[in-house]
Amino acid sequence: MNILSIQSHVAYGHVGNSAAVFALQRLGCEVWPVHTVQFSNHTGYGAWTGEVFAAGMIEGIVSGIADRGVLASCDGVLSGYVGSLETGAAVLDAVGMVKAANPGAAYCCDPVIGNRARGVFVRPGLPEFFRDRAVPAARIVTPNHFELDRLAGHDTTDMAQVLAAVDGLHARGPRAILVTSVETSETPAGHIDIVASDGAARYLVRTPKLATPGNGAGDVIAALFLYHYLHTGSVAEALSRATSSVYGLLRQTLAAGASELALIAAQEELVAPSEMFVPQRIGP
C-alpha cells in the first residue's frame, strides 16, 4: 500500500507526519511524506521555531512525485494540519492529481481545526474550508468531537445528536467517518468514546480515559484508520484495530511518564495491540 501524507512535521515529538509516517511504515505501508510546516516541536508548548511552507512548495513536491510516474500506484492521500487556505487548496490539487492517475485512490481528510482544551487553533477561514471543500472531496474523514461540532455548525451533547451530525457529514460525500474524543451525556465518567460509521451502520468503542498527554494521538489514529479501512474494507474492523493500537500507545506513554507519545518504545502496539476493543453497533 502506498500513501501520500500531507501534514505538519516536528523535529521533537510525534505529531503530524512525525507520528503518522512511522505508524504506517511499521504496518508495512510505503509513505510519501510532504510537510506543510516544519517546526521544532508542536505548538502546544507555547514556543517553537521553524517554518510554514508555501503552498507552491507543496505543489512542487507533489508534481515532482508525479514526474516519477508513480501516482497511479498511490492508494490514498492523507491530510492533516494545513496551516493556510492556500495550503488547503494545494492539498485538494494533490488529491485531484492522484485521482486522475488512480480513480480508485481514497482521500482521508483529518480536518484539524482544534479541540476542547484549546478551542479553534487554526487560521480564520480554515473551518469553513474543511466544511465546504475538503469534506465533500474526501472518502474518509476523521474529526474529533470538537471538530465534528464545528463542521456541523452546532454543539452535540448526546449520542443521538452526534450520530445526526455524522449523517450530515455523510450527506456531503464521505463514505467512512471516524469521530474521536467523543464525550456525551451518555459517556461514563473516566471514559472516552470513539464512533465510526459507513452510512449504513454505526459503531462505538468506549475506552478508559487516560491522564496522559495525547498530542499526536489523533494523527496516529487517522493514519491507522485509513490503513485498516483500505486493508479490510470495514469501518468496524478499522475502528477496532486503530483504537486498540492508540489506546496501547497512550497507556505505555502514561506508564513511562513521558510528555510526548511513546511511539517508538510502544511500537509493537501498532501491529499487535495488547488489548483489543470490540466495537458495539449503535443507533437505528
Short mmCIF file of the C-alpha atoms (twelve columns), coordinates in Angstrom:
data_MODEL
# 
_entry.id   MODEL 
# 
loop_
_atom_site.group_PDB 
_atom_site.id 
_atom_site.type_symbol 
_atom_site.label_atom_id 
_atom_site.label_alt_id 
_atom_site.label_comp_id 
_atom_site.label_asym_id 
_atom_site.label_seq_id 
_atom_site.Cartn_x 
_atom_site.Cartn_y 
_atom_site.Cartn_z 
_atom_site.pdbx_PDB_model_num 
ATOM 1   C CA . MET A 1   0.000   0.000  0.000   1 
ATOM 2   C CA . ASN A 2   1.258   3.494  -0.910  1 
ATOM 3   C CA . ILE A 3   0.025   6.593  0.943   1 
ATOM 4   C CA . LEU A 4   0.763   10.254 0.177   1 
ATOM 5   C CA . SER A 5   0.706   12.018 3.560   1 
ATOM 6   C CA . ILE A 6   0.486   15.824 3.535   1 
ATOM 7   C CA . GLN A 7   0.626   17.368 7.005   1 
ATOM 8   C CA . SER A 8   2.827   19.054 9.585   1 
ATOM 9   C CA . HIS A 9   6.186   17.776 10.818  1 
ATOM 10  C CA . VAL A 10  8.095   18.376 14.042  1 
ATOM 11  C CA . ALA A 11  11.699  17.550 14.912  1 
ATOM 12  C CA . TYR A 12  10.939  16.833 18.587  1 
ATOM 13  C CA . GLY A 13  7.976   14.673 19.500  1 
ATOM 14  C CA . HIS A 14  5.403   12.850 17.426  1 
ATOM 15  C CA . VAL A 15  2.643   14.839 15.756  1 
ATOM 16  C CA . GLY A 16  1.594   15.158 12.124  1 
ATOM 17  C CA . ASN A 17  3.886   13.332 9.744   1 
ATOM 18  C CA . SER A 18  6.350   12.597 12.547  1 
ATOM 19  C CA . ALA A 19  3.590   10.444 14.035  1 
ATOM 20  C CA . ALA A 20  1.704   9.131  11.016  1 
ATOM 21  C CA . VAL A 21  4.641   8.153  8.802   1 
ATOM 22  C CA . PHE A 22  6.282   5.784  11.291  1 
ATOM 23  C CA . ALA A 23  2.937   4.266  12.299  1 
ATOM 24  C CA . LEU A 24  2.116   3.455  8.679   1 
ATOM 25  C CA . GLN A 25  5.612   2.218  7.899   1 
ATOM 26  C CA . ARG A 26  5.519   -0.107 10.915  1 
ATOM 27  C CA . LEU A 27  2.483   -1.744 9.310   1 
ATOM 28  C CA . GLY A 28  4.408   -2.233 6.070   1 
ATOM 29  C CA . CYS A 29  2.950   0.727  4.208   1 
ATOM 30  C CA . GLU A 30  5.069   2.830  1.857   1 
ATOM 31  C CA . VAL A 31  4.591   6.505  2.768   1 
ATOM 32  C CA . TRP A 32  5.392   9.575  0.688   1 
ATOM 33  C CA . PRO A 33  5.503   12.413 3.254   1 
ATOM 34  C CA . VAL A 34  5.013   16.025 2.231   1 
ATOM 35  C CA . HIS A 35  5.323   18.554 5.073   1 
ATOM 36  C CA . THR A 36  3.078   21.601 5.364   1 
ATOM 37  C CA . VAL A 37  5.281   23.012 8.146   1 
ATOM 38  C CA . GLN A 38  8.497   22.014 9.856   1 
ATOM 39  C CA . PHE A 39  8.660   23.079 13.496  1 
ATOM 40  C CA . SER A 40  10.992  22.289 16.346  1 
ATOM 41  C CA . ASN A 41  8.050   20.957 18.399  1 
ATOM 42  C CA . HIS A 42  4.256   21.109 18.461  1 
ATOM 43  C CA . THR A 43  2.728   24.496 19.199  1 
ATOM 44  C CA . GLY A 44  1.090   23.362 22.439  1 
ATOM 45  C CA . TYR A 45  4.381   24.173 24.182  1 
ATOM 46  C CA . GLY A 46  3.661   27.842 23.524  1 
ATOM 47  C CA . ALA A 47  7.043   28.423 21.845  1 
ATOM 48  C CA . TRP A 48  8.587   26.848 18.785  1 
ATOM 49  C CA . THR A 49  10.872  27.572 15.850  1 
ATOM 50  C CA . GLY A 50  10.560  26.611 12.234  1 
ATOM 51  C CA . GLU A 51  8.786   27.496 9.043   1 
ATOM 52  C CA . VAL A 52  5.370   27.248 7.423   1 
ATOM 53  C CA . PHE A 53  5.934   26.066 3.874   1 
ATOM 54  C CA . ALA A 54  4.358   27.924 0.982   1 
ATOM 55  C CA . ALA A 55  1.618   26.205 -0.984  1 
ATOM 56  C CA . GLY A 56  3.801   26.417 -4.089  1 
ATOM 57  C CA . MET A 57  6.471   24.299 -2.430  1 
ATOM 58  C CA . ILE A 58  3.935   21.595 -1.616  1 
ATOM 59  C CA . GLU A 59  2.604   21.691 -5.160  1 
ATOM 60  C CA . GLY A 60  6.151   21.411 -6.485  1 
ATOM 61  C CA . ILE A 61  6.975   18.358 -4.392  1 
ATOM 62  C CA . VAL A 62  3.784   16.569 -5.431  1 
ATOM 63  C CA . SER A 63  4.472   17.461 -9.068  1 
ATOM 64  C CA . GLY A 64  7.958   16.002 -8.667  1 
ATOM 65  C CA . ILE A 65  6.458   12.768 -7.378  1 
ATOM 66  C CA . ALA A 66  4.073   12.782 -10.348 1 
ATOM 67  C CA . ASP A 67  7.051   13.161 -12.676 1 
ATOM 68  C CA . ARG A 68  8.335   9.809  -11.416 1 
ATOM 69  C CA . GLY A 69  5.212   8.244  -12.927 1 
ATOM 70  C CA . VAL A 70  4.116   6.640  -9.655  1 
ATOM 71  C CA . LEU A 71  0.816   8.350  -8.805  1 
ATOM 72  C CA . ALA A 72  -1.146  5.506  -10.409 1 
ATOM 73  C CA . SER A 73  0.184   3.271  -7.620  1 
ATOM 74  C CA . CYS A 74  -0.934  5.651  -4.858  1 
ATOM 75  C CA . ASP A 75  -3.739  4.041  -2.853  1 
ATOM 76  C CA . GLY A 76  -4.645  7.062  -0.782  1 
ATOM 77  C CA . VAL A 77  -3.940  10.620 0.287   1 
ATOM 78  C CA . LEU A 78  -3.915  11.540 3.974   1 
ATOM 79  C CA . SER A 79  -4.067  15.181 5.013   1 
ATOM 80  C CA . GLY A 80  -3.833  16.738 8.464   1 
ATOM 81  C CA . TYR A 81  -2.767  20.218 9.607   1 
ATOM 82  C CA . VAL A 82  -2.660  22.533 6.580   1 
ATOM 83  C CA . GLY A 83  -1.950  25.942 8.138   1 
ATOM 84  C CA . SER A 84  -3.498  28.175 5.460   1 
ATOM 85  C CA . LEU A 85  -6.241  28.312 2.854   1 
ATOM 86  C CA . GLU A 86  -3.606  28.260 0.099   1 
ATOM 87  C CA . THR A 87  -2.104  25.073 1.519   1 
ATOM 88  C CA . GLY A 88  -5.561  23.535 1.770   1 
ATOM 89  C CA . ALA A 89  -6.109  24.266 -1.911  1 
ATOM 90  C CA . ALA A 90  -2.737  22.666 -2.696  1 
ATOM 91  C CA . VAL A 91  -3.819  19.536 -0.828  1 
ATOM 92  C CA . LEU A 92  -7.010  19.293 -2.876  1 
ATOM 93  C CA . ASP A 93  -4.995  19.822 -6.063  1 
ATOM 94  C CA . ALA A 94  -2.760  16.913 -4.997  1 
ATOM 95  C CA . VAL A 95  -5.834  14.768 -4.377  1 
ATOM 96  C CA . GLY A 96  -7.029  15.641 -7.887  1 
ATOM 97  C CA . MET A 97  -3.687  14.650 -9.396  1 
ATOM 98  C CA . VAL A 98  -3.688  11.311 -7.582  1 
ATOM 99  C CA . LYS A 99  -7.277  10.522 -8.527  1 
ATOM 100 C CA . ALA A 100 -6.614  11.429 -12.148 1 
ATOM 101 C CA . ALA A 101 -3.863  8.800  -12.151 1 
ATOM 102 C CA . ASN A 102 -5.758  6.301  -9.991  1 
ATOM 103 C CA . PRO A 103 -9.536  6.908  -9.785  1 
ATOM 104 C CA . GLY A 104 -9.794  4.293  -7.027  1 
ATOM 105 C CA . ALA A 105 -7.492  6.181  -4.657  1 
ATOM 106 C CA . ALA A 106 -9.061  7.325  -1.390  1 
ATOM 107 C CA . TYR A 107 -8.713  10.741 0.211   1 
ATOM 108 C CA . CYS A 108 -8.711  10.737 4.025   1 
ATOM 109 C CA . CYS A 109 -9.160  14.206 5.495   1 
ATOM 110 C CA . ASP A 110 -8.290  14.747 9.128   1 
ATOM 111 C CA . PRO A 111 -9.916  18.195 9.495   1 
ATOM 112 C CA . VAL A 112 -7.537  19.739 12.024  1 
ATOM 113 C CA . ILE A 113 -9.460  22.670 13.490  1 
ATOM 114 C CA . GLY A 114 -8.979  22.475 17.255  1 
ATOM 115 C CA . ASN A 115 -10.043 20.663 20.391  1 
ATOM 116 C CA . ARG A 116 -11.961 21.251 23.602  1 
ATOM 117 C CA . ALA A 117 -8.879  22.218 25.593  1 
ATOM 118 C CA . ARG A 118 -7.591  24.910 23.211  1 
ATOM 119 C CA . GLY A 119 -10.630 25.781 21.111  1 
ATOM 120 C CA . VAL A 120 -10.100 26.653 17.459  1 
ATOM 121 C CA . PHE A 121 -6.355  26.970 16.836  1 
ATOM 122 C CA . VAL A 122 -6.216  27.349 13.045  1 
ATOM 123 C CA . ARG A 123 -6.404  30.499 10.945  1 
ATOM 124 C CA . PRO A 124 -9.747  32.143 10.107  1 
ATOM 125 C CA . GLY A 125 -11.434 30.551 7.129   1 
ATOM 126 C CA . LEU A 126 -9.993  27.074 7.619   1 
ATOM 127 C CA . PRO A 127 -13.011 25.617 9.489   1 
ATOM 128 C CA . GLU A 128 -15.155 26.736 6.541   1 
ATOM 129 C CA . PHE A 129 -12.605 25.326 4.075   1 
ATOM 130 C CA . PHE A 130 -12.845 21.904 5.695   1 
ATOM 131 C CA . ARG A 131 -16.636 22.075 5.882   1 
ATOM 132 C CA . ASP A 132 -17.287 23.310 2.352   1 
ATOM 133 C CA . ARG A 133 -14.396 21.944 0.272   1 
ATOM 134 C CA . ALA A 134 -12.280 19.260 1.929   1 
ATOM 135 C CA . VAL A 135 -15.033 17.133 3.499   1 
ATOM 136 C CA . PRO A 136 -17.048 16.867 0.244   1 
ATOM 137 C CA . ALA A 137 -13.846 15.799 -1.575  1 
ATOM 138 C CA . ALA A 138 -12.992 13.075 0.947   1 
ATOM 139 C CA . ARG A 139 -13.936 9.409  1.086   1 
ATOM 140 C CA . ILE A 140 -12.883 9.259  4.752   1 
ATOM 141 C CA . VAL A 141 -12.992 11.990 7.412   1 
ATOM 142 C CA . THR A 142 -11.644 11.718 10.964  1 
ATOM 143 C CA . PRO A 143 -12.685 14.703 13.120  1 
ATOM 144 C CA . ASN A 144 -12.572 14.774 16.884  1 
ATOM 145 C CA . HIS A 145 -15.826 15.612 18.697  1 
ATOM 146 C CA . PHE A 146 -14.999 19.327 18.855  1 
ATOM 147 C CA . GLU A 147 -14.251 19.361 15.112  1 
ATOM 148 C CA . LEU A 148 -17.426 17.433 14.308  1 
ATOM 149 C CA . ASP A 149 -19.395 20.194 16.018  1 
ATOM 150 C CA . ARG A 150 -17.576 22.885 14.023  1 
ATOM 151 C CA . LEU A 151 -18.316 21.011 10.786  1 
ATOM 152 C CA . ALA A 152 -21.962 20.517 11.780  1 
ATOM 153 C CA . GLY A 153 -22.368 24.131 12.869  1 
ATOM 154 C CA . HIS A 154 -23.738 23.297 16.320  1 
ATOM 155 C CA . ASP A 155 -22.791 21.519 19.527  1 
ATOM 156 C CA . THR A 156 -23.727 17.880 20.053  1 
ATOM 157 C CA . THR A 157 -24.286 16.807 23.640  1 
ATOM 158 C CA . ASP A 158 -25.850 13.339 23.372  1 
ATOM 159 C CA . MET A 159 -25.174 10.348 21.136  1 
ATOM 160 C CA . ALA A 160 -28.291 10.886 19.034  1 
ATOM 161 C CA . GLN A 161 -27.031 14.363 18.157  1 
ATOM 162 C CA . VAL A 162 -23.548 13.019 17.386  1 
ATOM 163 C CA . LEU A 163 -24.997 10.429 15.026  1 
ATOM 164 C CA . ALA A 164 -27.199 13.046 13.349  1 
ATOM 165 C CA . ALA A 165 -24.105 15.199 12.781  1 
ATOM 166 C CA . VAL A 166 -22.303 12.163 11.346  1 
ATOM 167 C CA . ASP A 167 -25.220 11.591 8.983   1 
ATOM 168 C CA . GLY A 168 -24.908 15.218 7.920   1 
ATOM 169 C CA . LEU A 169 -21.262 14.637 7.006   1 
ATOM 170 C CA . HIS A 170 -22.172 11.510 5.031   1 
ATOM 171 C CA . ALA A 171 -24.676 13.589 3.071   1 
ATOM 172 C CA . ARG A 172 -21.783 15.781 1.905   1 
ATOM 173 C CA . GLY A 173 -19.926 12.837 0.379   1 
ATOM 174 C CA . PRO A 174 -17.667 10.863 2.758   1 
ATOM 175 C CA . ARG A 175 -18.292 7.113  2.922   1 
ATOM 176 C CA . ALA A 176 -16.415 6.413  6.160   1 
ATOM 177 C CA . ILE A 177 -16.340 8.653  9.236   1 
ATOM 178 C CA . LEU A 178 -14.353 8.298  12.449  1 
ATOM 179 C CA . VAL A 179 -15.117 10.628 15.373  1 
ATOM 180 C CA . THR A 180 -12.598 10.596 18.207  1 
ATOM 181 C CA . SER A 181 -12.659 12.024 21.756  1 
ATOM 182 C CA . VAL A 182 -16.451 11.794 21.948  1 
ATOM 183 C CA . GLU A 183 -17.884 12.829 25.302  1 
ATOM 184 C CA . THR A 184 -21.663 12.994 25.605  1 
ATOM 185 C CA . SER A 185 -24.202 12.824 28.388  1 
ATOM 186 C CA . GLU A 186 -24.116 9.024  27.981  1 
ATOM 187 C CA . THR A 187 -20.332 8.684  28.331  1 
ATOM 188 C CA . PRO A 188 -19.477 7.356  31.818  1 
ATOM 189 C CA . ALA A 189 -17.080 9.370  33.928  1 
ATOM 190 C CA . GLY A 190 -13.480 8.358  33.361  1 
ATOM 191 C CA . HIS A 191 -14.155 7.079  29.839  1 
ATOM 192 C CA . ILE A 192 -13.997 8.316  26.246  1 
ATOM 193 C CA . ASP A 193 -15.954 7.202  23.185  1 
ATOM 194 C CA . ILE A 194 -14.882 6.712  19.575  1 
ATOM 195 C CA . VAL A 195 -17.550 6.403  16.874  1 
ATOM 196 C CA . ALA A 196 -17.267 5.134  13.298  1 
ATOM 197 C CA . SER A 197 -19.846 4.979  10.534  1 
ATOM 198 C CA . ASP A 198 -20.092 3.777  6.959   1 
ATOM 199 C CA . GLY A 199 -23.522 5.329  6.434   1 
ATOM 200 C CA . ALA A 200 -25.326 2.015  6.776   1 
ATOM 201 C CA . ALA A 201 -24.125 1.112  10.282  1 
ATOM 202 C CA . ARG A 202 -22.581 2.977  13.208  1 
ATOM 203 C CA . TYR A 203 -20.174 1.557  15.763  1 
ATOM 204 C CA . LEU A 204 -18.902 2.596  19.186  1 
ATOM 205 C CA . VAL A 205 -15.757 1.769  21.130  1 
ATOM 206 C CA . ARG A 206 -15.512 3.002  24.723  1 
ATOM 207 C CA . THR A 207 -12.165 3.039  26.499  1 
ATOM 208 C CA . PRO A 208 -10.903 4.280  29.848  1 
ATOM 209 C CA . LYS A 209 -9.755  7.898  29.659  1 
ATOM 210 C CA . LEU A 210 -6.032  8.085  30.341  1 
ATOM 211 C CA . ALA A 211 -4.492  11.156 32.015  1 
ATOM 212 C CA . THR A 212 -1.555  11.427 29.668  1 
ATOM 213 C CA . PRO A 213 -0.515  13.956 27.002  1 
ATOM 214 C CA . GLY A 214 -2.332  12.962 23.835  1 
ATOM 215 C CA . ASN A 215 -0.550  15.177 21.324  1 
ATOM 216 C CA . GLY A 216 -0.201  13.180 18.114  1 
ATOM 217 C CA . ALA A 217 -2.717  10.501 19.088  1 
ATOM 218 C CA . GLY A 218 -5.267  11.956 16.688  1 
ATOM 219 C CA . ASP A 219 -2.729  11.937 13.860  1 
ATOM 220 C CA . VAL A 220 -1.861  8.294  14.564  1 
ATOM 221 C CA . ILE A 221 -5.463  7.116  14.774  1 
ATOM 222 C CA . ALA A 222 -6.356  8.866  11.490  1 
ATOM 223 C CA . ALA A 223 -3.448  7.147  9.743   1 
ATOM 224 C CA . LEU A 224 -4.251  3.751  11.250  1 
ATOM 225 C CA . PHE A 225 -7.973  4.048  10.477  1 
ATOM 226 C CA . LEU A 226 -7.168  4.886  6.849   1 
ATOM 227 C CA . TYR A 227 -4.771  1.946  6.562   1 
ATOM 228 C CA . HIS A 228 -7.070  -0.618 8.180   1 
ATOM 229 C CA . TYR A 229 -10.140 0.628  6.306   1 
ATOM 230 C CA . LEU A 230 -8.368  0.310  2.962   1 
ATOM 231 C CA . HIS A 231 -6.923  -3.062 4.011   1 
ATOM 232 C CA . THR A 232 -10.176 -4.622 5.296   1 
ATOM 233 C CA . GLY A 233 -12.981 -2.548 3.750   1 
ATOM 234 C CA . SER A 234 -14.697 -2.498 7.154   1 
ATOM 235 C CA . VAL A 235 -15.193 0.573  9.342   1 
ATOM 236 C CA . ALA A 236 -15.866 -1.686 12.346  1 
ATOM 237 C CA . GLU A 237 -12.586 -3.545 11.875  1 
ATOM 238 C CA . ALA A 238 -10.692 -0.312 11.220  1 
ATOM 239 C CA . LEU A 239 -12.227 1.226  14.358  1 
ATOM 240 C CA . SER A 240 -11.266 -1.770 16.477  1 
ATOM 241 C CA . ARG A 241 -7.676  -2.019 15.263  1 
ATOM 242 C CA . ALA A 242 -6.916  1.716  15.213  1 
ATOM 243 C CA . THR A 243 -8.446  2.395  18.631  1 
ATOM 244 C CA . SER A 244 -6.776  -0.601 20.239  1 
ATOM 245 C CA . SER A 245 -3.355  0.439  18.955  1 
ATOM 246 C CA . VAL A 246 -3.694  4.053  20.058  1 
ATOM 247 C CA . TYR A 247 -5.000  3.063  23.477  1 
ATOM 248 C CA . GLY A 248 -1.954  0.818  23.909  1 
ATOM 249 C CA . LEU A 249 0.355   3.653  22.856  1 
ATOM 250 C CA . LEU A 250 -1.260  6.046  25.329  1 
ATOM 251 C CA . ARG A 251 -1.203  3.503  28.137  1 
ATOM 252 C CA . GLN A 252 2.521   2.902  27.644  1 
ATOM 253 C CA . THR A 253 3.125   6.654  27.389  1 
ATOM 254 C CA . LEU A 254 1.397   7.087  30.750  1 
ATOM 255 C CA . ALA A 255 3.370   4.231  32.303  1 
ATOM 256 C CA . ALA A 256 6.627   5.794  31.113  1 
ATOM 257 C CA . GLY A 257 5.682   9.212  32.477  1 
ATOM 258 C CA . ALA A 258 6.521   10.665 29.060  1 
ATOM 259 C CA . SER A 259 5.464   14.132 27.896  1 
ATOM 260 C CA . GLU A 260 5.432   13.012 24.251  1 
ATOM 261 C CA . LEU A 261 3.739   9.994  22.672  1 
ATOM 262 C CA . ALA A 262 5.906   6.903  23.279  1 
ATOM 263 C CA . LEU A 263 5.591   5.924  19.631  1 
ATOM 264 C CA . ILE A 264 8.930   4.180  19.254  1 
ATOM 265 C CA . ALA A 265 9.062   2.470  22.633  1 
ATOM 266 C CA . ALA A 266 5.495   1.194  22.252  1 
ATOM 267 C CA . GLN A 267 5.635   0.431  18.530  1 
ATOM 268 C CA . GLU A 268 4.516   -3.195 18.924  1 
ATOM 269 C CA . GLU A 269 1.087   -1.798 19.832  1 
ATOM 270 C CA . LEU A 270 0.795   -0.746 16.189  1 
ATOM 271 C CA . VAL A 271 0.964   -4.305 14.867  1 
ATOM 272 C CA . ALA A 272 -0.216  -6.385 17.835  1 
ATOM 273 C CA . PRO A 273 -2.253  -4.341 20.335  1 
ATOM 274 C CA . SER A 274 -2.020  -5.685 23.872  1 
ATOM 275 C CA . GLU A 275 -5.757  -5.145 24.343  1 
ATOM 276 C CA . MET A 276 -8.376  -5.374 21.595  1 
ATOM 277 C CA . PHE A 277 -11.578 -3.353 21.852  1 
ATOM 278 C CA . VAL A 278 -14.639 -4.841 20.161  1 
ATOM 279 C CA . PRO A 279 -16.961 -2.286 18.536  1 
ATOM 280 C CA . GLN A 280 -20.619 -2.194 19.542  1 
ATOM 281 C CA . ARG A 281 -23.191 -1.412 16.882  1 
ATOM 282 C CA . ILE A 282 -25.281 1.599  17.881  1 
ATOM 283 C CA . GLY A 283 -28.131 3.713  16.569  1 
ATOM 284 C CA . PRO A 284 -31.023 2.757  14.305  1 
# 
